[in-house]
Amino acid sequence: MINKRLLIKNLLAHVAENSFYDKKLKINLSDKEGKAKFLKHICALSNTNPYNNSYIVIGVEDKHNQIVGVDFYDDSKIQNLINAYLTNPPKVNYANIPFPHLGENKVVGLVSISPNQGKICSLRKNIWKYYGGMVFYREGSNSKPQDFEANLNDHNEAVVHSIESHSQNTIKYTLDGVFDFMELAKDYNPKYQVFKEYFVVCWAGKKKTTEKGTFYSRVNIELINEQIKLFYSNLDEVSIDFDEDKFTILEYVHLGLQKSYKYYPLEEVTIYFKNNVSYEIENKMVFEPPKFSKSTLYHIVNSNNALLEKLKKNVPLSEREERDLVKLPANYLLSYFNGFPESIDKLEEIKPYLKEKYAEAYLRYKENIRILRKVKYS
């Protein structure tokens, strides 16, 4: 089994960007341009590497190869995006890899693209400035369009296999990973569980027991064998259940209007551990958006729009308006779920104003965008 933190180190240390490996400071999957560029790179790497894995490392400053990290990205629906836009889509996995020097709120993103066995991958439909039917190919460190069917070969297979072989996990890496996790999470009730005498899952969070069960907030969950952060959230709550064969996470989101807030189940993630030293992850969307009256929502949407206009005009906000600003992302999201489609545009429009000046509201914005992405691609 590959230790993915070690794999990233080996990629950064031993090879420059090339036809099987790319690195990015960040990616943006919240708009069409960002999605289009990401799909282009997936398509190009897949076509250039028909018989070996290829990789994109995210969170690396290019000039000095410095690991700076990115926010934790919930990858559960990324394959749905790829399937929607690519013909002969490769199997793609996005893993969040923790590095100790980054702290708990930053990771390195590792996109792994499985070999497509010689199938030509192309755009299925138009997106941004790229047209349906376009084929991309990797030439050195660049992803370029091809007007012809490329002559695919497996010239990268030996070197990729060598890098992956030198990135295999060991007992030492596993033990070090467990000890590091327990130390870093010592204030958040850390626990671990071994599955099939091989896999080690560690988790931590603020524990709360109610008549409805035990829940955790500020949750961090890692699969130590591969150095993957499986789940991380500052705001929402999860319940955790496991037996000898599986580990299940049920995520709840806190939504509501005015004083009517409650926790709603969002997504259930189950990791099935097998006897052949492998595992599968199953994601099940269980979210049912709360319903509110149109009259209430009209009032709230109008208030939100007025607040957005003040931000755009750089008008100072009162203390009450700053408190309302924290609720604004969730208000737009709920109005979108309740038949106000224009609210999604407003939600995207407000991003730069929150990011620049209002840290708490911006954190809420990112959480609500995450919920939207999960629901949209489920």
C-alpha positions in Angstrom: 0.0 0.0 0.0 1.3 3.4 -1.0 2.1 6.0 1.7 0.8 9.0 -0.1 2.7 11.6 2.0 5.9 9.7 1.0 4.7 9.6 -2.6 4.3 13.3 -2.7 7.8 13.8 -1.2 9.3 11.5 -3.8 7.5 13.2 -6.7 8.7 16.6 -5.5 12.2 15.5 -4.8 13.0 13.4 -7.8 11.1 14.7 -10.8 10.2 18.0 -12.3 6.7 18.5 -13.8 6.4 16.2 -16.7 4.1 14.1 -18.8 2.9 12.0 -15.8 3.1 14.6 -13.0 1.8 18.1 -12.5 1.8 20.4 -9.5 -0.4 23.4 -8.7 -0.5 26.1 -6.0 -4.3 25.6 -6.0 -7.3 24.6 -8.1 -10.7 26.3 -8.3 -13.7 24.0 -9.0 -16.3 26.7 -8.0 -16.5 28.3 -11.5 -16.5 27.1 -15.1 -13.0 28.3 -15.9 -11.5 26.5 -13.0 -13.5 23.3 -13.8 -12.5 23.5 -17.4 -8.7 23.8 -16.7 -8.9 20.9 -14.2 -10.7 18.7 -16.7 -8.1 19.6 -19.3 -5.3 18.4 -17.1 -7.2 15.2 -16.2 -7.8 14.5 -19.9 -4.2 15.2 -20.9 -2.6 13.1 -18.2 -5.0 10.2 -18.9 -4.2 10.2 -22.6 -0.5 10.5 -22.1 -0.4 7.7 -19.5 -2.6 4.9 -20.7 -0.9 2.2 -18.7 0.3 3.8 -15.5 -1.0 6.2 -12.8 -0.4 9.9 -13.2 -0.6 12.6 -10.5 -1.4 16.2 -9.7 -0.1 17.6 -6.5 -2.0 20.7 -5.2 -0.6 23.1 -2.6 2.9 23.5 -3.8 4.6 26.8 -4.7 6.1 26.1 -8.1 9.3 28.2 -8.1 10.9 26.8 -4.9 8.9 23.6 -4.6 7.7 24.7 -1.2 4.7 22.9 0.4 2.3 25.6 1.4 -0.9 23.5 1.5 -4.6 24.2 0.7 -7.9 23.9 2.5 -9.3 20.4 3.1 -11.4 19.5 0.0 -14.2 17.1 0.2 -13.7 14.9 -2.9 -16.7 12.6 -2.7 -18.3 14.0 -5.9 -15.3 14.8 -8.0 -15.7 11.6 -10.1 -19.3 12.7 -10.9 -17.9 16.0 -12.3 -15.4 14.1 -14.4 -18.0 11.6 -15.7 -20.3 14.4 -16.6 -17.8 16.2 -18.8 -15.4 13.6 -20.2 -15.8 10.8 -22.7 -14.0 7.6 -21.5 -13.4 9.2 -18.2 -10.5 7.8 -16.1 -11.0 6.8 -12.5 -9.8 9.7 -10.4 -9.2 10.0 -6.7 -8.6 13.2 -4.7 -6.9 12.6 -1.4 -6.2 15.1 1.4 -2.7 14.5 2.7 -1.7 16.1 6.1 1.8 17.4 6.6 2.8 18.1 10.2 4.3 21.5 9.5 1.0 22.8 7.9 -1.2 22.5 11.0 -4.6 20.8 11.2 -6.5 23.2 8.8 -4.2 22.7 5.8 -3.3 19.7 3.6 -1.7 18.8 0.3 -4.2 17.7 -2.3 -3.1 14.6 -4.3 -5.1 13.8 -7.5 -4.4 10.2 -8.7 -5.5 9.3 -12.2 -5.7 5.6 -12.9 -4.6 4.2 -16.2 -7.4 4.2 -18.9 -5.9 1.2 -20.8 -5.5 3.0 -24.1 -9.0 4.6 -24.3 -8.9 8.1 -25.8 -10.4 10.6 -23.2 -12.0 13.7 -24.6 -14.4 16.5 -23.6 -18.0 15.3 -23.8 -19.5 18.8 -24.1 -18.6 22.5 -24.1 -17.2 24.2 -21.0 -15.6 27.6 -20.8 -13.6 28.1 -24.0 -13.1 24.4 -24.7 -15.4 22.6 -27.1 -17.0 19.2 -26.9 -14.9 16.6 -28.7 -11.5 18.2 -27.8 -8.7 15.9 -27.0 -5.8 17.0 -24.8 -2.3 15.5 -24.5 0.6 16.1 -22.2 3.7 17.5 -23.8 6.4 17.9 -21.2 4.9 20.0 -18.4 2.1 21.4 -20.6 -1.4 20.1 -21.3 -2.2 20.9 -25.0 -5.1 20.2 -27.3 -4.6 17.6 -30.1 -6.4 17.7 -33.4 -5.5 14.1 -34.1 -5.6 10.8 -32.2 -2.4 10.8 -30.3 0.0 7.8 -30.6 -0.3 6.6 -27.0 2.5 4.6 -25.5 3.6 3.4 -22.1 7.0 5.1 -21.9 6.3 6.4 -18.4 5.4 3.0 -16.9 8.8 2.0 -15.6 9.6 5.4 -13.9 6.2 5.7 -12.3 6.4 2.1 -11.0 9.8 2.9 -9.5 8.5 6.0 -7.7 5.5 4.2 -6.3 7.7 1.2 -5.2 9.8 3.6 -3.2 6.7 5.0 -1.5 5.3 1.8 0.0 4.1 2.0 3.6 6.0 0.3 6.4 5.3 -0.5 10.1 7.4 2.4 11.1 5.5 4.9 9.0 2.2 3.5 10.4 3.3 3.7 14.0 4.8 7.1 13.6 1.5 8.2 12.0 -0.6 7.0 14.9 1.7 8.6 17.5 1.8 11.9 15.7 -2.0 11.9 15.4 -2.6 11.1 19.1 -0.2 13.8 20.1 -1.6 16.5 17.8 -5.2 15.7 18.7 -4.6 15.2 22.5 -7.1 17.9 23.4 -9.9 16.3 21.2 -10.5 12.9 22.6 -8.3 10.9 20.1 -9.0 7.3 19.3 -7.8 4.6 16.9 -9.2 1.3 15.6 -7.4 -1.5 13.7 -9.4 -3.2 10.9 -8.5 -6.6 9.4 -5.2 -6.6 11.4 -3.8 -4.0 9.0 -5.7 -0.8 8.5 -5.5 1.9 11.2 -8.2 4.6 11.4 -7.6 7.5 13.9 -10.2 10.1 14.8 -10.7 12.9 17.2 -13.3 15.6 18.0 -15.2 17.3 20.8 -17.5 14.7 22.1 -21.2 15.4 23.0 -23.6 12.8 24.3 -27.3 13.4 24.0 -30.4 11.2 24.2 -30.2 10.9 20.4 -26.6 9.5 20.6 -22.9 10.5 20.6 -21.8 13.3 18.3 -18.4 14.9 17.5 -17.6 18.4 16.4 -14.2 19.8 15.2 -13.7 16.3 13.7 -10.5 15.0 12.2 -10.4 11.4 10.7 -7.4 9.9 9.1 -6.5 6.6 7.4 -3.0 6.2 8.8 -1.7 3.5 6.3 -2.0 5.9 3.4 -1.6 9.2 5.4 -5.0 10.4 4.1 -7.2 12.8 5.9 -10.7 11.3 5.4 -12.8 14.0 7.0 -12.2 17.4 8.6 -14.7 20.1 9.7 -14.7 23.0 12.0 -18.4 23.6 12.1 -20.6 20.6 11.5 -21.2 17.5 13.6 -20.8 13.8 12.8 -21.7 10.5 14.4 -19.3 7.6 14.1 -20.1 3.9 14.1 -17.9 0.9 13.3 -17.6 -2.9 13.6 -14.8 -5.3 12.5 -15.5 -4.8 8.8 -16.5 -1.1 8.4 -16.2 2.4 9.6 -19.2 4.8 9.1 -19.3 8.6 9.3 -22.7 10.4 9.2 -22.3 14.1 8.7 -24.9 16.6 10.0 -25.1 20.3 8.9 -26.6 23.1 11.0 -29.1 25.1 9.0 -32.1 27.3 9.5 -33.6 30.8 9.3 -33.8 33.4 12.0 -34.1 31.4 15.3 -35.2 28.1 13.7 -32.0 26.1 13.4 -31.5 22.4 13.6 -29.1 19.6 12.5 -29.9 17.9 9.2 -28.2 14.6 8.1 -26.1 15.4 5.0 -24.0 12.4 3.8 -23.1 9.0 5.1 -19.7 7.7 4.3 -18.8 4.1 4.9 -15.3 2.5 4.5 -15.5 -1.2 3.9 -12.3 -3.1 4.8 -11.7 -6.4 3.0 -9.7 -9.5 3.7 -7.5 -9.0 0.6 -5.8 -5.9 2.1 -8.0 -3.5 0.2 -10.9 -1.1 1.0 -13.8 0.6 -0.7 -15.5 3.9 0.2 -19.2 4.3 -0.3 -20.9 7.7 -0.2 -24.6 8.1 0.3 -26.3 11.5 0.1 -29.2 11.6 2.7 -29.8 15.3 2.7 -33.4 16.6 2.5 -33.4 20.5 2.4 -35.6 22.1 5.0 -38.7 23.9 3.6 -39.7 27.4 4.4 -42.6 29.7 3.3 -42.1 31.8 0.2 -43.1 35.0 2.1 -40.5 34.5 4.7 -37.8 33.8 2.1 -38.8 36.8 0.0 -38.1 39.0 3.0 -34.8 37.4 3.9 -33.6 37.4 0.3 -34.3 41.1 0.0 -32.5 41.8 3.2 -29.5 39.7 2.0 -29.4 41.6 -1.3 -29.4 44.9 0.5 -26.5 43.8 2.6 -24.6 42.6 -0.5 -25.1 46.0 -2.1 -23.6 47.7 0.9 -20.6 45.5 0.7 -20.2 46.3 -3.0 -20.4 50.0 -2.3 -18.0 49.7 0.6 -20.6 51.1 3.0 -19.7 50.5 6.7 -21.8 47.9 8.4 -23.4 48.2 11.8 -22.8 45.5 14.5 -26.1 43.9 13.8 -25.4 43.8 10.1 -22.1 42.2 10.7 -23.9 39.5 12.7 -26.4 39.1 9.9 -23.5 38.7 7.5 -22.4 35.5 9.2 -25.9 34.0 8.4 -26.0 35.3 4.8 -24.3 32.3 3.0 -26.7 29.8 4.6 -29.7 32.1 3.9 -28.8 32.2 0.2 -28.2 28.5 0.1 -31.6 27.7 1.7 -33.4 30.1 -0.5 -31.8 28.4 -3.5 -33.0 25.0 -2.2 -36.5 26.5 -1.8 -37.0 27.8 -5.4 -34.9 31.0 -5.6 -32.4 30.0 -8.3 -30.9 33.5 -8.5 -29.6 33.1 -4.9 -26.8 30.8 -6.1 -25.4 33.7 -8.2 -25.6 36.0 -5.2 -23.8 33.4 -3.1 -20.9 33.3 -5.6 -20.9 37.1 -6.0 -20.4 37.7 -2.3 -17.2 35.6 -2.0 -14.5 38.3 -2.5 -16.1 40.7 -0.1 -16.2 38.1 2.7 -12.8 36.7 2.0 -11.2 40.2 2.2 -12.6 41.4 5.5 -15.0 39.0 7.3 -13.2 35.8 8.4 -16.1 34.1 10.2 -18.6 34.8 7.4 -16.1 33.6 4.8 -15.7 30.3 6.8 -19.5 29.9 6.7 -19.4 30.7 3.0 -16.9 27.9 2.3 -19.0 25.4 4.4 -22.2 26.2 2.5 -20.4 26.0 -0.9 -19.2 22.5 0.2 -22.8 21.5 0.9 -24.0 22.9 -2.4 -21.2 20.9 -4.3 -22.1 17.7 -2.5 -25.8 18.0 -3.3 -25.3 19.3 -6.9 -23.1 16.3 -7.9 -24.9 13.6 -6.0 
